Amino acid sequence: MAWRCHGKTHKEQIDHLRKSGIIKSNVVYEAMLAVDRKDFCSSEPYRDSPQPIGSNATISAPHMHAYALENLKERLKPGSKVLDVGCGSGYLAACMAIMVGESGRVVGIDHIPSLVEMSVNNTRKHHAALLDSGRLLYVEGDGREGYPATAPYDCIHVGAAAPDVPTPLMDQLARGGRMVLPIGSPNSTQKFIQIDLGQDGIVDKKNLLEVRYVPLTDKEKQVAPWR
């Protein structure tokens, strides 16, 4: 059903995601409604499928953004610190920045300079205050190494598939924090998993669903022609 959540307008699509049961909470509904996907995706923004954004990267399907936010909402509270790895065109990071409120902080990281610039420009279209206030920061870097400067994070989202959970990201997850990411080969179906780090340091992993994501790789491999 999720793949049928297309819309002619931004609100129509978000309403379809809620009616389908993908969006379950008001907080996720309001965050996604506040950030128009058209600002972050020039090609078929209201089609419920991944769309190319350049540099062999894609913006995830709207239903996956909704699913990620729903699974992270308990950690996307006012005052939370968040890391979005592979921020792409900036859409999900902007939604997260709205959810964490004025006292929160979201860092979106990507290793492609043009995508970082795109994220900034996209966000400035209608949400410049998120950037100007420091609530949302986009940085260039290898997301597999995280962003130690503002760690630890209550919430980490990874928008590309890794063969295993990157150790630096686990090291930067706060006690009581949650990470969601796709794990598996880029040439096959992957598992979208949830990792909770307890206050006692115990790690709990849960398989959420099967997905297909682009690979979490280095900059040179990403911009090279796919084979």
Secondary structure, 3 states (H helix, E strand, C coil): CHHHCCCCCHHHHHHHHHHCCCCCCHHHHHHHHHCCHHHCCCCCCCCCCCEEEECCEEECCHHHHHHHHHHHCCCCCCCCEEEEECCCCCHHHHHHHHHHCCCCEEEEEECCHHHHHHHHHHHHCCCHHHHHCCCEEEEECCHHHCCHHHCCEEEEEECCEECCCCHHHHHCEEEEEEEEEEECCCCCCEEEEEEEECCCCCEEEEEEEEECCCECCCHHHHHCCCC
